[in-house]
Amino acid sequence: MAHATRDIRNIAVVGHNASGKTTLIERLLYDSKTTNRFGRVAEGSSLLDAAPDEQERGSSIDMHVVHLTHQGTLVNLIDTPGAADFVGEPILALAAVEAALVVVDGKDGVKVNTRKLWAKCEELGLPRFIAITRLDAPQADFDARMKNIQQAFGDRCVPLFLPDEKGPEGTNVERVFEPKSDRARSANTKLVELAVESDEGLMMRYLDGAKLTAEEIRGAFMKAVLAGKLHPVIPTSAEKGLGTQALLDAFVKHFPSPLDRPARTRKGGKVVAEVAPDGPFAGLVFKTVVAEAGRLSYVRVFSGELTDGQHFRNLRDGKEEKGGHLFTIQGHDREKLEKAVAGDIIAIPKMEHLHRGDTVADLHHDSGSFEIPAAPVPLAGLAVHPKKSTDAPKLLESLHKLEEEDPTFRILKDQQTGQLLVEGITQLHLNVMLHRMKSRSKVEVESERRKVPYRETITKPARDRYRHKKQSGGSGEFAEVELEIEPTARDKGFEYEWGVVGMSVSRSFAPSIEKGILDVLAKGVIAGYPVVDVMARVTDGKEHPVDSKDRAFQKAGREAFKLCMKKAHPVLLEPIVKIEVHVPGDNVGDVTSDLAGGRRGHITNTEFVGDHAVISAIVPLAEIMEYDHQLRAMTAGEGSFHIEPSHYDIAPSSVQQHVIAEYEKHKVEDQDSPTGRAA
């Protein structure tokens, strides 16, 4: 059915894991007669969680787009996973919508990941509505949840509808804008006051006792919602159908359309313009799927129209793209579309050169680019290698496909350790992604814990010399180098000086000696880790008129440096990170004790926000390599954390001894072992 931009609503449904998001959407599809059955996740009949790994887990892993029509309005809903492990998906969804529906469980209330997603919406200036779900469950309590929500998000969260009973006995809801009970009249006063605050002229008339029209109140309501000064709350029970018709009505009457909240573009990091929906075509690729069935690009159209097969330009590289067929999306199903208008969310298959985050536009339209919100930094990591050597050529290709789909999954080669690493939000996230690769590409990997990126350095000056002499017929090799080394300031790196007085060794060999030293710096001396923050000075040496050459002085410089370093009291430096841990208030004692006691951490701050706490600390990276699993165990799955690099510091002697012993146990003898030292 043809529709105008003003009749479109784009809504991301976000919230904590198992809060009832998918079930609520299934009910909305059923109540709007979009589907002829009420799909249930637990029964495996959900239109949304249809992927095998989602059905196996019983919860969402990817975002899923569905649409329904109610009272002539097209409503696009993006269902998102609630587990913190898959947080990249809801963040991508927020780039394609005008509003978020934040789902809060009627029994369990606001949880940690709900707070984080709320904060991300707030950061993006995205209007937020709240659906309290599962009010049919035992111990569900609407009033208790309202109090919990206002503690977490402020008293601008107010009911738009009220249930006739606060618990599971409820059967109907009352519209606060049309109050019949004293309870609803009280809520109406609060709702209208918050709405008219957004319009100074209207506020003055209201305070003077003037009777405002329904249209004036509705306009003020929308203005307040768009400004983030009002967050309406709707009570629901998907199982009983409580409040779901009211929510459908609210989509039409109270949620913003693309005309109410025009998108903005950027050039050079600056906002340059609001996008006119009736302007030339422009859209954002906000999601890419690279599955067995082929590549699929999800595009939000922000302005103009796009027709089937229409050519457009990719602003990332300026290249013209030959357009493909257009489809609407209904979970895992697609339906052919001849034309998309501003506000539509569509899928275009087989666009090999489109990537997540690309802005696509009319061939002659010079606009700025749309942006996707930054995803969290991956915290968990594994070193991987193919289980079968024959799969090695396919491994990188298969991993890159996963990386294209998920902004929080990435692959890299650790230049220090040589390991191929995969990084993700948590260990569970990585396990799911690697299992998905096995299912799709038939590539299986073996994994191991990634190595801690220690570094080596020295703590005192030292001096030594080394003579390299090789004579085995024909041209020989000779070089002698005397070095002195000393520690430099932390993070200053490597410094190299020529301090030879006289002509005992030609300065032309200085680069050769430095090259030999740099080889040692990269490979390490005591434990196989890079050497940092050292100054090396060549003070003396000898050369031979025939046998001295570049290769000989590289070897002499390398071995002289090793001898010096072993005399300079070498130590291991360990990486220290800043960590911010989000936990329920009841878990603060256990988490701080664990960080400060068992993990050698130093607590720098603890901040309480309602029943939630944020703990800040500095801690050695080695102590939190598997922290996501352990934090979940301490907090019943509610804890989450974020880290960022801080600095390097000398590791305790016990840690150094263990790391060096492991290195000695596994190292392979250097092929160029010392042949002797100078007399």
MISE-324119 format. One record per residue (C-alpha): residue number from 1; x, y, z; residue in one letter. Coordinates in steps of 0.2 Angstrom, whole numbers. Example, Ala and Ser with C-alpha at 12.3 -4.5 7.8 and 13.67 -1.06 7.14 Angstrom:
R resi    xx    yy    zz resn
R    1    62   -22    39    a
R    2    68    -5    36    s
This chain:
R resi    xx    yy    zz resn
R    1     0     0     0    m
R    2     7    17    -5    a
R    3    10    29    10    h
R    4    17    46    13    a
R    5    32    51    24    t
R    6    20    59    37    r
R    7    12    42    39    d
R    8    27    32    44    i
R    9    34    28    61    r
R   10    51    20    64    n
R   11    54    13    81    i
R   12    68     4    89    a
R   13    62    -8   103    v
R   14    76    -9   116    v
R   15    78   -16   133    g
R   16    86   -29   144    h
R   17    87   -47   140    n
R   18    71   -57   143    a
R   19    61   -41   146    s
R   20    48   -47   133    g
R   21    52   -36   118    k
R   22    50   -50   105    t
R   23    34   -56   113    t
R   24    27   -39   113    l
R   25    30   -36    95    i
R   26    23   -53    90    e
R   27     7   -47   100    r
R   28     7   -31    90    l
R   29     8   -39    74    l
R   30    -6   -51    79    y
R   31   -17   -37    86    d
R   32   -15   -26    70    s
R   33   -20   -42    59    k
R   34    -3   -42    51    t
R   35    -1   -60    56    t
R   36   -14   -73    59    n
R   37    -6   -81    74    r
R   38     2   -75    90    f
R   39    20   -81    88    g
R   40    29   -86   104    r
R   41    48   -87   107    v
R   42    47  -101   119    a
R   43    37  -112   106    e
R   44    49  -108    92    g
R   45    34  -100    82    s
R   46    41   -82    83    s
R   47    42   -73    66    l
R   48    57   -63    72    l
R   49    69   -76    81    d
R   50    68   -88    67    a
R   51    87   -91    65    a
R   52    93  -108    71    p
R   53   105  -101    84    d
R   54    92   -89    91    e
R   55    79  -103    93    q
R   56    92  -113   101    e
R   57    96   -99   114    r
R   58    78   -94   115    g
R   59    82   -76   113    s
R   60    88   -63   100    s
R   61   105   -62    93    i
R   62   102   -50    78    d
R   63    90   -36    75    m
R   64    75   -40    66    h
R   65    64   -27    56    v
R   66    45   -30    54    v
R   67    31   -18    49    h
R   68    13   -17    53    l
R   69    -1    -5    47    t
R   70   -13     3    60    h
R   71   -26    17    56    q
R   72   -17    20    39    g
R   73     0    22    47    t
R   74    15    11    43    l
R   75    24     6    58    v
R   76    42    -1    56    n
R   77    48    -9    72    l
R   78    66   -15    74    i
R   79    67   -29    87    d
R   80    84   -29    96    t
R   81    93   -41   107    p
R   82    93   -37   125    g
R   83   109   -46   131    a
R   84   124   -35   133    a
R   85   134   -48   123    d
R   86   125   -42   107    f
R   87   124   -23   111    v
R   88   131   -18    94    g
R   89   114   -22    86    e
R   90   103   -10    96    p
R   91   115     4    93    i
R   92   114     1    74    l
R   93    95     1    75    a
R   94    95    18    84    l
R   95   103    26    68    a
R   96    88    21    58    a
R   97    73    27    69    v
R   98    64    43    76    e
R   99    60    35    93    a
R  100    65    21   105    a
R  101    52    10   114    l
R  102    61     6   130    v
R  103    55   -11   137    v
R  104    55   -14   156    v
R  105    49   -30   164    d
R  106    34   -28   175    g
R  107    42   -39   188    k
R  108    60   -37   188    d
R  109    61   -18   183    g
R  110    75    -8   176    v
R  111    92   -18   174    k
R  112   109   -13   169    v
R  113   108   -15   150    n
R  114    92    -5   150    t
R  115   101    10   158    r
R  116   115     9   145    k
R  117   103     9   131    l
R  118    93    23   138    w
R  119   110    33   140    a
R  120   114    30   122    k
R  121    97    36   116    c
R  122    99    51   127    e
R  123   116    54   119    e
R  124   108    54   102    l
R  125    94    65   107    g
R  126    82    51   103    l
R  127    64    52   110    p
R  128    60    38   122    r
R  129    44    30   126    f
R  130    43    16   139    i
R  131    32     0   139    a
R  132    31   -10   155    i
R  133    28   -28   150    t
R  134    23   -44   157    r
R  135    10   -36   169    l
R  136     1   -53   170    d
R  137    16   -61   179    a
R  138    15   -65   197    p
R  139    23   -51   208    q
R  140    21   -39   193    a
R  141    17   -22   200    d
R  142    14    -7   189    f
R  143    16     6   203    d
R  144    32    -2   209    a
R  145    39    -2   192    r
R  146    34    17   189    m
R  147    44    21   205    k
R  148    58    11   199    n
R  149    58    19   182    i
R  150    57    37   189    q
R  151    72    33   201    q
R  152    82    27   186    a
R  153    77    39   173    f
R  154    69    54   182    g
R  155    51    60   186    d
R  156    48    65   168    r
R  157    43    47   165    c
R  158    24    48   167    v
R  159    10    36   162    p
R  160     1    39   146    l
R  161   -11    25   150    f
R  162   -15    17   167    l
R  163   -20    -1   170    p
R  164   -36    -4   180    d
R  165   -26   -15   192    e
R  166    -8   -13   197    k
R  167    -4   -31   196    g
R  168    -8   -47   186    p
R  169   -27   -45   189    e
R  170   -28   -30   176    g
R  171   -39   -32   161    t
R  172   -40   -15   153    n
R  173   -31     2   152    v
R  174   -37    20   154    e
R  175   -31    34   143    r
R  176   -23    48   154    v
R  177   -28    61   141    f
R  178   -46    56   143    e
R  179   -47    53   162    p
R  180   -62    45   171    k
R  181   -55    40   187    s
R  182   -47    51   201    d
R  183   -31    41   198    r
R  184   -31    46   180    a
R  185   -36    64   183    r
R  186   -20    66   194    s
R  187    -9    58   181    a
R  188   -17    69   168    n
R  189   -12    85   178    t
R  190     6    79   178    k
R  191     6    74   160    l
R  192    -1    91   154    v
R  193    10   101   165    e
R  194    26    92   158    l
R  195    19    94   140    a
R  196    15   113   141    v
R  197    32   117   149    e
R  198    40   115   132    s
R  199    29   130   125    d
R  200    31   146   136    e
R  201    16   154   128    g
R  202     5   139   131    l
R  203    12   137   149    m
R  204     7   155   153    m
R  205   -10   152   147    r
R  206   -12   136   157    y
R  207    -6   144   173    l
R  208   -19   158   170    d
R  209   -32   145   170    g
R  210   -36   145   151    a
R  211   -44   129   144    k
R  212   -32   122   131    l
R  213   -38   113   116    t
R  214   -34    94   113    a
R  215   -24   100    98    e
R  216   -14   112   108    e
R  217   -10    99   121    i
R  218    -5    86   108    r
R  219     7    99    99    g
R  220    15   103   116    a
R  221    16    84   120    f
R  222    25    81   104    m
R  223    37    95   107    k
R  224    41    89   124    a
R  225    44    72   118    v
R  226    56    77   104    l
R  227    65    88   117    a
R  228    68    74   129    g
R  229    58    82   142    k
R  230    44    69   143    l
R  231    45    50   142    h
R  232    27    43   141    p
R  233    24    25   149    v
R  234    12    12   143    i
R  235     7    -3   153    p
R  236     6   -19   143    t
R  237     4   -38   144    s
R  238     7   -47   128    a
R  239     0   -63   134    e
R  240   -17   -55   139    k
R  241   -17   -42   126    g
R  242   -17   -28   140    l
R  243   -12   -11   133    g
R  244    -7   -17   116    t
R  245   -21    -9   107    q
R  246   -17     7   116    a
R  247     1     5   111    l
R  248    -4     4    93    l
R  249   -15    19    95    d
R  250     0    28   103    a
R  251    11    24    88    f
R  252    -1    34    77    v
R  253    -5    48    88    k
R  254    10    51    99    h
R  255    26    44    91    f
R  256    35    56    79    p
R  257    36    54    61    s
R  258    51    57    50    p
R  259    44    75    47    l
R  260    44    78    65    d
R  261    62    74    67    r
R  262    73    77    52    p
R  263    89    68    51    a
R  264   105    78    50    r
R  265   121    75    40    t
R  266   139    79    44    r
R  267   154    86    34    k
R  268   171    87    42    g
R  269   164    82    59    g
R  270   152    97    59    k
R  271   133    96    57    v
R  272   129   104    40    v
R  273   110   102    37    a
R  274    94    95    42    e
R  275    88    83    28    v
R  276    72    88    19    a
R  277    62    73    16    p
R  278    56    80    -1    d
R  279    73    83    -7    g
R  280    85    72   -18    p
R  281    87    54   -13    f
R  282    98    50     2    a
R  283   100    35    14    g
R  284   110    26    26    l
R  285   116     8    26    v
R  286   114     4    44    f
R  287   115   -15    43    k
R  288   124   -28    32    t
R  289   120   -46    32    v
R  290   132   -58    23    v
R  291   124   -75    25    a
R  292   123   -91    14    e
R  293   108   -84     4    a
R  294   119   -69    -1    g
R  295   123   -51     4    r
R  296   109   -40    10    l
R  297   110   -21    14    s
R  298    97   -13    25    y
R  299    95     5    20    v
R  300    85    19    29    r
R  301    79    31    16    v
R  302    80    49    24    f
R  303    75    60     9    s
R  304    68    58    -8    g
R  305    63    42   -17    e
R  306    72    27   -23    l
R  307    65    16   -37    t
R  308    69    -2   -41    d
R  309    85    -2   -51    g
R  310    89    16   -49    q
R  311   107    21   -49    h
R  312   115    30   -35    f
R  313   131    36   -28    r
R  314   141    29   -13    n
R  315   148    45    -4    l
R  316   162    34     5    r
R  317   171    33   -12    d
R  318   161    43   -24    g
R  319   157    29   -35    k
R  320   141    26   -44    e
R  321   132    10   -39    e
R  322   120     1   -50    k
R  323   104    -1   -40    g
R  324    96   -17   -37    g
R  325    79   -24   -32    h
R  326    70   -16   -17    l
R  327    62   -26    -4    f
R  328    52   -23    12    t
R  329    57   -34    27    i
R  330    46   -44    38    q
R  331    57   -54    50    g
R  332    66   -66    39    h
R  333    54   -63    24    d
R  334    55   -51    10    r
R  335    42   -43    -1    e
R  336    46   -34   -18    k
R  337    44   -15   -18    l
R  338    44    -4   -33    e
R  339    48    13   -24    k
R  340    54    18    -7    a
R  341    50    35     0    v
R  342    58    46    14    a
R  343    56    36    30    g
R  344    55    19    23    d
R  345    67     5    29    i
R  346    71    -7    15    i
R  347    83   -21    10    a
R  348    94   -21    -6    i
R  349   102   -38   -10    p
R  350   118   -42   -19    k
R  351   126   -24   -17    m
R  352   144   -31   -15    e
R  353   152   -13   -12    h
R  354   140    -7     1    l
R  355   146    -7    19    h
R  356   138    -3    35    r
R  357   139    15    38    g
R  358   139    20    20    d
R  359   129    35    14    t
R  360   120    33    -3    v
R  361   113    47   -12    a
R  362   106    54   -29    d
R  363   120    54   -42    l
R  364   119    73   -43    h
R  365   116    76   -24    h
R  366   131    83   -14    d
R  367   126    81     4    s
R  368   135    77    20    g
R  369   135    60    27    s
R  370   124    51    39    f
R  371   132    43    54    e
R  372   130    27    64    i
R  373   133    29    83    p
R  374   150    23    89    a
R  375   149     5    96    a
R  376   157    -1   112    p
R  377   175    -6   111    v
R  378   177   -25   111    p
R  379   183   -32   128    l
R  380   185   -51   126    a
R  381   198   -59   114    g
R  382   203   -76   108    l
R  383   218   -82    98    a
R  384   211   -93    84    v
R  385   218  -105    71    h
R  386   209  -117    59    p
R  387   205  -134    66    k
R  388   209  -141    48    k
R  389   224  -134    39    s
R  390   214  -135    23    t
R  391   202  -122    30    d
R  392   216  -109    32    a
R  393   212  -100    16    p
R  394   194   -99    20    k
R  395   196   -93    38    l
R  396   200   -75    35    l
R  397   186   -73    22    e
R  398   174   -81    34    s
R  399   179   -70    49    l
R  400   178   -54    38    h
R  401   160   -58    34    k
R  402   156   -59    53    l
R  403   165   -42    55    e
R  404   155   -34    42    e
R  405   139   -39    50    e
R  406   143   -35    68    d
R  407   152   -18    73    p
R  408   158   -26    90    t
R  409   166   -41    82    f
R  410   183   -38    74    r
R  411   199   -48    69    i
R  412   217   -42    70    l
R  413   234   -49    69    k
R  414   244   -46    85    d
R  415   261   -39    79    q
R  416   269   -42    96    q
R  417   263   -60    99    t
R  418   260   -66    81    g
R  419   242   -72    85    q
R  420   227   -71    75    l
R  421   214   -63    87    l
R  422   196   -61    87    v
R  423   188   -48    98    e
R  424   170   -46   104    g
R  425   160   -39   119    i
R  426   161   -55   129    t
R  427   166   -73   129    q
R  428   149   -78   125    l
R  429   148   -66   110    h
R  430   163   -74   103    l
R  431   157   -91   105    n
R  432   141   -87    96    v
R  433   150   -79    82    m
R  434   162   -93    80    l
R  435   148  -106    80    h
R  436   139   -95    67    r
R  437   154   -96    56    m
R  438   155  -115    58    k
R  439   137  -116    53    s
R  440   138  -105    38    r
R  441   155  -107    31    s
R  442   159  -125    38    k
R  443   175  -117    45    v
R  444   179  -123    63    e
R  445   193  -116    73    v
R  446   202  -120    89    e
R  447   205  -106   101    s
R  448   216  -102   115    e
R  449   217   -87   128    r
R  450   226   -73   120    r
R  451   243   -68   127    k
R  452   245   -53   138    v
R  453   255   -40   129    p
R  454   269   -38   141    y
R  455   285   -28   137    r
R  456   303   -29   143    e
R  457   314   -15   149    t
R  458   329   -11   160    i
R  459   331    -3   177    t
R  460   350     2   177    k
R  461   364     6   165    p
R  462   376    -7   159    a
R  463   390    -9   147    r
R  464   397   -24   137    d
R  465   405   -29   121    r
R  466   404   -43   109    y
R  467   415   -49    95    r
R  468   408   -59    80    h
R  469   421   -69    70    k
R  470   417   -82    57    k
R  471   430   -90    46    q
R  472   425  -105    35    s
R  473   435  -103    19    g
R  474   433   -89     7    g
R  475   427   -72    13    s
R  476   425   -72    32    g
R  477   415   -61    44    e
R  478   422   -49    58    f
R  479   414   -36    69    a
R  480   417   -30    87    e
R  481   405   -19    96    v
R  482   405   -11   113    e
R  483   388    -4   119    l
R  484   382     5   134    e
R  485   363     5   138    i
R  486   353    15   151    e
R  487   334    16   155    p
R  488   324    31   148    t
R  489   308    39   154    a
R  490   292    28   152    r
R  491   284    28   135    d
R  492   299    37   127    k
R  493   304    22   117    g
R  494   321    18   109    f
R  495   335    30   107    e
R  496   351    26    98    y
R  497   368    36    99    e
R  498   385    35    91    w
R  499   398    39   104    g
R  500   414    31    96    v
R  501   429    42    98    v
R  502   442    40    85    g
R  503   442    28    70    m
R  504   442    11    79    s
R  505   426     7    69    v
R  506   419    16    54    s
R  507   403    26    57    r
R  508   396    19    41    s
R  509   392     3    51    f
R  510   381    13    63    a
R  511   365     8    54    p
R  512   370   -10    54    s
R  513   373   -10    72    i
R  514   356    -1    75    e
R  515   347   -14    64    k
R  516   354   -28    74    g
R  517   348   -20    90    i
R  518   331   -16    83    l
R  519   329   -35    79    d
R  520   332   -39    98    v
R  521   320   -25   103    l
R  522   306   -33    93    a
R  523   310   -51    99    k
R  524   314   -48   117    g
R  525   328   -55   128    v
R  526   321   -62   144    i
R  527   303   -67   139    a
R  528   300   -65   121    g
R  529   292   -48   122    y
R  530   297   -31   114    p
R  531   310   -21   123    v
R  532   305    -3   126    v
R  533   312    13   134    d
R  534   330    10   132    v
R  535   344    21   126    m
R  536   359    12   117    a
R  537   375    20   114    r
R  538   390    13   103    v
R  539   406    18   113    t
R  540   419     7   104    d
R  541   422    -7    92    g
R  542   434   -15    80    k
R  543   433   -19    61    e
R  544   443   -29    48    h
R  545   448   -21    32    p
R  546   441   -36    22    v
R  547   429   -46    33    d
R  548   419   -32    41    s
R  549   402   -30    33    k
R  550   384   -25    36    d
R  551   379   -43    41    r
R  552   393   -45    54    a
R  553   390   -29    63    f
R  554   371   -33    63    q
R  555   376   -49    73    k
R  556   388   -40    84    a
R  557   376   -26    88    g
R  558   362   -39    92    r
R  559   373   -50   104    e
R  560   381   -35   112    a
R  561   364   -28   116    f
R  562   358   -45   124    k
R  563   374   -45   135    l
R  564   371   -28   141    c
R  565   352   -30   144    m
R  566   355   -46   155    k
R  567   367   -35   166    k
R  568   355   -20   167    a
R  569   342   -28   179    h
R  570   329   -32   166    p
R  571   311   -32   171    v
R  572   294   -36   163    l
R  573   281   -22   161    l
R  574   263   -26   162    e
R  575   248   -17   154    p
R  576   237    -8   166    i
R  577   219    -3   161    v
R  578   206     8   168    k
R  579   190    -1   171    i
R  580   172     5   174    e
R  581   160    -8   181    v
R  582   141    -6   181    h
R  583   133   -17   194    v
R  584   117   -18   205    p
R  585   120    -9   221    g
R  586   119   -25   231    d
R  587   134   -32   222    n
R  588   146   -17   226    v
R  589   154   -25   241    g
R  590   158   -42   232    d
R  591   164   -33   216    v
R  592   176   -20   224    t
R  593   183   -34   236    s
R  594   186   -45   221    d
R  595   195   -31   211    l
R  596   205   -24   225    a
R  597   209   -41   233    g
R  598   211   -55   220    g
R  599   215   -44   205    r
R  600   228   -32   212    r
R  601   216   -18   207    g
R  602   215     0   215    h
R  603   197     7   217    i
R  604   197    25   212    t
R  605   178    29   213    n
R  606   161    22   217    t
R  607   146    31   212    e
R  608   128    26   216    f
R  609   114    30   205    v
R  610    98    24   213    g
R  611    99     5   215    d
R  612   114     5   203    h
R  613   132     8   205    a
R  614   147    12   194    v
R  615   164     6   201    i
R  616   180    14   193    s
R  617   197     6   196    a
R  618   214     3   188    i
R  619   219   -15   187    v
R  620   232   -26   177    p
R  621   225   -32   161    l
R  622   231   -50   165    a
R  623   219   -50   180    e
R  624   203   -47   169    i
R  625   206   -57   153    m
R  626   191   -68   157    e
R  627   182   -55   168    y
R  628   166   -55   159    d
R  629   162   -73   164    h
R  630   167   -70   182    q
R  631   158   -54   184    l
R  632   142   -62   178    r
R  633   143   -75   191    a
R  634   145   -62   204    m
R  635   130   -52   199    t
R  636   118   -65   192    a
R  637   121   -59   175    g
R  638   118   -41   178    e
R  639   136   -34   179    g
R  640   145   -26   164    s
R  641   161   -17   162    f
R  642   171    -6   150    h
R  643   190    -4   149    i
R  644   203     7   141    e
R  645   222     7   141    p
R  646   230    17   155    s
R  647   249    14   156    h
R  648   262     1   159    y
R  649   270    -3   175    d
R  650   283   -16   182    i
R  651   275   -32   186    a
R  652   277   -40   203    p
R  653   292   -52   204    s
R  654   280   -67   206    s
R  655   272   -63   189    v
R  656   288   -60   181    q
R  657   295   -77   187    q
R  658   280   -86   180    h
R  659   280   -78   163    v
R  660   299   -80   161    i
R  661   298   -98   166    a
R  662   285  -102   153    e
R  663   295   -93   140    y
R  664   310  -103   144    e
R  665   300  -119   144    k
R  666   293  -116   126    h
R  667   306  -106   117    k
R  668   315  -112   102    v
R  669   334  -110   102    e
R  670   340   -95    92    d
R  671   347  -101    75    q
R  672   361   -87    77    d
R  673   367   -92    94    s
R  674   382   -82   101    p
R  675   399   -89    94    t
R  676   409   -81   108    g
R  677   413   -65   117    r
R  678   427   -52   116    a
R  679   442   -55   127    a
